[in-house]
Amino acid sequence: MLETIWNAFQSQLPLALLVVFMLLFSALSRLCPCNDDHPIWNKESFITDISYYLLMPIANRFVHLFFFGLGIFVIFQGKSLDELGDYAVNGFGPARELPIWAQAAIVFILMDIVLYWLHRWFHTGKMWKYHAIHHSSEQVHWHSTYRFHPINTWLSFVLTDVLMMLMGFSPAAIACMATFNAFYSAMVHANLNWTFGPFKYVFASPVFHRWHHTTEKEGLDKNFAPTFPLLDVIFGTFYMPEGKRPTQYGVSGSKIPTGFLEQLVWPFKQPKRQKPLAAPQKTAR
């Protein structure tokens, strides 16, 4: 009975989180907005972003299984199916011996480091056209966090999850961070004026991440860390001027379609990366 209730709860969790985030961050963005001229509701943008949220996990599961199966085949040739099944559920090696909370803490830090460098990779060369989809939101809101092209998602978030599993950490340790990451990602994309004050070098804030999304020249290729800005400080990519807020967002120099399906095919039509060089001109509202 309890298992049935738990499975039912898990199946409804994505929609429940969506409703919670919608109510919470819509209310907060009214109380303390970073950009006053950004309306809370934009139907077209919301529909596109939620399409990513609802549809991408379906494909992500298959890609995750493919990456993990490939890794298992390369690393564990000769192991029995029972052993492989045990590894897939409980992890293996020294990592497996740690309590779940310790595994989760280590995974949290390792993933942030890996994702920092993968994020920088997607801002270079031919990879930019895939990441440009995420930057195409001209008004950044909490739901902008879901707008990632499949190639970007698979070669960053899915790949990193599989890498952690192949290092021996249990899926439970990785999964226990999923809800926190979902909340934190939505929070840093929300239209909030939070800077976290003296902790701005410790934890990524909405203002910190909005500088990453700006098309203003001084903010380009800055603030790559998902959670820990200290990585940007160490590697020289931190930018968060005191008392100043970004005002322009999007991808200048490229006309990226606004619809979900059109965005999926757009990168494949681009011969090379188009880098945002300057803020777009404001248009009359």
C-alpha positions in Angstrom: 0.0 0.0 0.0 2.7 2.5 1.0 4.7 1.5 -2.1 1.7 2.3 -4.3 1.2 5.7 -2.6 4.9 6.5 -3.0 4.9 5.5 -6.7 1.8 7.6 -7.3 3.4 10.6 -5.5 6.6 10.3 -7.6 4.6 10.2 -10.8 2.9 13.5 -9.9 6.0 15.2 -8.5 7.0 17.0 -11.7 3.6 18.6 -12.0 3.5 19.4 -8.3 6.9 21.1 -8.5 5.7 23.1 -11.5 2.7 24.4 -9.7 4.7 25.2 -6.6 7.4 27.1 -8.6 4.8 29.0 -10.6 3.0 30.2 -7.4 6.2 30.9 -5.4 8.4 32.6 -7.9 5.5 34.6 -9.5 4.7 36.0 -6.1 8.4 36.7 -5.2 9.1 38.4 -8.6 6.2 40.8 -7.8 7.7 41.6 -4.4 11.4 42.0 -5.4 11.9 42.0 -9.1 15.3 42.5 -10.7 13.8 43.9 -13.9 10.6 45.9 -13.2 9.7 46.0 -16.9 9.5 42.2 -17.3 5.9 41.1 -17.0 5.3 37.9 -14.9 3.3 36.2 -17.6 4.4 35.7 -21.2 2.2 33.0 -22.8 4.4 32.2 -25.8 7.6 31.9 -23.7 5.9 29.9 -21.0 4.4 27.4 -23.4 7.8 26.9 -25.1 9.6 26.4 -21.8 7.1 24.1 -20.3 7.2 22.0 -23.5 10.8 21.3 -22.7 10.0 20.5 -19.1 7.3 18.0 -20.0 8.7 16.4 -23.1 12.5 16.3 -22.7 12.6 13.8 -19.8 11.1 11.2 -22.1 14.0 11.3 -24.4 16.5 11.9 -21.6 15.7 8.5 -20.1 16.7 6.6 -23.2 19.9 8.7 -23.7 20.8 8.1 -20.0 20.4 4.4 -20.4 22.5 4.4 -23.6 25.3 6.4 -22.0 25.3 4.2 -18.9 25.1 1.0 -20.9 28.0 2.1 -23.0 30.0 2.9 -19.9 29.2 -0.4 -18.3 30.2 -2.3 -21.4 33.6 -0.5 -21.6 34.5 -0.6 -17.9 33.0 -3.8 -16.6 33.4 -6.4 -19.4 33.3 -9.9 -18.0 31.0 -9.1 -15.0 27.9 -11.1 -14.5 24.4 -9.6 -15.0 23.7 -9.9 -11.3 26.9 -7.9 -10.5 26.0 -5.2 -13.1 22.5 -5.0 -11.7 23.9 -4.5 -8.2 26.2 -1.8 -9.4 23.4 0.0 -11.2 21.3 0.1 -8.0 23.8 0.4 -5.2 27.0 1.8 -6.8 30.4 0.2 -6.4 33.9 0.7 -5.2 35.0 3.1 -2.4 32.1 5.5 -3.1 29.6 2.8 -2.3 31.0 2.4 1.2 30.1 6.0 2.1 26.7 6.9 3.6 24.2 8.3 1.2 24.5 11.9 2.6 28.2 11.9 2.1 27.9 10.5 -1.4 25.3 13.2 -2.2 27.6 16.0 -0.9 30.6 14.8 -2.9 28.4 14.4 -6.0 27.1 17.9 -5.6 30.6 19.4 -5.6 31.9 17.2 -8.4 29.0 17.9 -10.6 29.3 21.6 -10.2 32.9 21.5 -11.3 32.2 19.3 -14.3 29.2 21.4 -15.3 31.2 24.6 -15.0 33.6 23.4 -17.6 31.0 21.8 -19.8 29.1 25.1 -19.7 32.2 27.0 -20.8 32.6 24.4 -23.6 29.0 25.2 -24.8 30.0 28.9 -25.1 32.7 28.1 -27.7 33.0 27.0 -31.3 30.2 25.0 -32.8 28.6 24.1 -29.5 27.3 27.7 -29.0 24.4 27.2 -31.4 23.0 24.5 -29.2 23.4 26.6 -26.0 22.1 29.7 -27.7 18.6 28.2 -27.4 18.9 28.5 -23.6 20.0 32.1 -24.0 17.2 33.0 -26.4 14.8 34.1 -23.7 14.6 37.9 -23.9 12.8 38.0 -20.5 14.4 35.5 -18.1 12.0 34.0 -15.7 12.0 30.9 -13.4 10.7 28.7 -16.3 13.6 29.7 -18.5 15.7 27.1 -16.7 14.0 24.3 -18.7 14.8 25.8 -22.2 17.8 23.6 -23.2 18.3 22.0 -26.6 18.5 18.2 -26.4 22.1 18.2 -27.5 23.0 20.6 -24.7 21.1 18.5 -22.1 22.5 15.2 -23.2 26.1 16.3 -23.4 26.0 18.2 -20.1 23.4 17.2 -17.5 22.7 13.6 -18.6 26.4 12.9 -19.3 27.4 14.3 -15.9 24.8 12.1 -14.1 26.1 9.0 -15.8 29.7 10.0 -15.1 28.9 10.1 -11.4 27.3 6.7 -11.5 30.3 5.3 -13.4 32.5 6.7 -10.6 30.7 4.4 -8.2 28.1 6.7 -6.6 24.7 5.2 -6.0 21.7 6.5 -8.0 20.0 7.2 -4.7 22.8 9.7 -3.8 22.5 11.4 -7.2 18.7 11.4 -7.1 18.5 12.9 -3.6 19.9 16.1 -5.1 17.4 16.3 -7.9 14.7 18.1 -6.0 17.2 20.6 -4.6 18.7 21.2 -8.0 15.2 21.7 -9.6 14.4 24.4 -7.0 17.8 26.1 -7.1 17.8 26.2 -10.9 14.4 27.8 -11.0 15.4 30.3 -8.3 18.5 31.6 -10.1 16.5 32.1 -13.3 13.7 33.9 -11.5 13.3 37.6 -11.9 14.6 38.5 -8.5 16.9 41.1 -7.2 18.7 38.8 -4.7 22.4 39.0 -4.6 23.0 37.0 -1.3 25.2 39.9 -0.1 28.4 38.7 1.6 27.6 35.1 0.4 27.6 36.1 -3.3 31.0 34.3 -3.8 29.7 31.2 -2.1 26.2 30.5 -3.7 24.9 31.6 -7.1 22.1 34.2 -6.8 19.5 35.3 -9.3 21.5 38.5 -10.1 24.7 36.5 -10.5 23.0 34.3 -13.1 21.1 37.1 -14.8 24.5 38.6 -15.7 25.3 35.3 -17.4 22.2 35.7 -19.6 22.8 39.4 -20.5 23.7 40.6 -23.9 25.5 43.6 -22.4 29.2 43.4 -23.4 30.7 43.3 -19.9 28.6 40.3 -18.9 29.3 38.1 -21.9 31.0 34.7 -21.1 30.8 35.3 -17.3 29.3 33.4 -14.4 29.3 29.8 -15.6 29.0 28.0 -12.2 25.6 26.4 -11.5 25.8 26.7 -7.8 29.3 27.8 -6.5 30.5 31.1 -7.9 33.9 30.5 -6.3 34.7 28.5 -9.5 34.2 31.7 -11.5 36.3 33.6 -9.1 39.2 31.0 -9.3 39.1 30.8 -13.1 38.5 34.5 -13.8 34.9 34.5 -15.1 33.1 36.1 -12.1 31.2 39.3 -12.9 28.7 40.9 -10.5 29.2 44.7 -10.1 27.9 46.3 -6.9 24.7 48.2 -7.3 24.2 47.4 -11.0 21.7 45.1 -12.6 21.6 43.7 -16.2 18.7 44.9 -18.3 19.1 43.2 -21.7 18.8 39.5 -22.4 18.6 37.1 -25.4 21.0 36.4 -28.3 21.9 39.4 -30.4 22.9 38.8 -34.0 20.7 35.8 -34.3 17.0 35.4 -34.9 16.1 32.3 -32.9 12.5 31.1 -33.3 10.3 31.2 -30.2 8.4 27.9 -30.8 9.5 24.6 -29.2 9.7 22.5 -32.4 11.4 25.3 -34.4 14.0 25.7 -31.7 14.8 21.9 -31.8 15.8 22.2 -35.5 17.3 25.7 -35.5 20.9 24.7 -34.5 21.1 22.2 -37.3 20.5 25.0 -39.8 23.4 27.2 -38.5 26.7 26.8 -40.4 28.7 28.3 -37.5 28.4 29.8 -34.1 26.9 33.3 -33.8 28.2 35.0 -30.7 26.2 37.8 -29.0 28.3 40.9 -29.3 26.1 43.7 -28.1 22.8 44.3 -26.5 19.8 44.5 -28.8 18.0 47.8 -29.1 14.9 48.2 -27.0 11.7 48.2 -28.9 8.6 50.1 -28.1 6.1 48.2 -26.0 
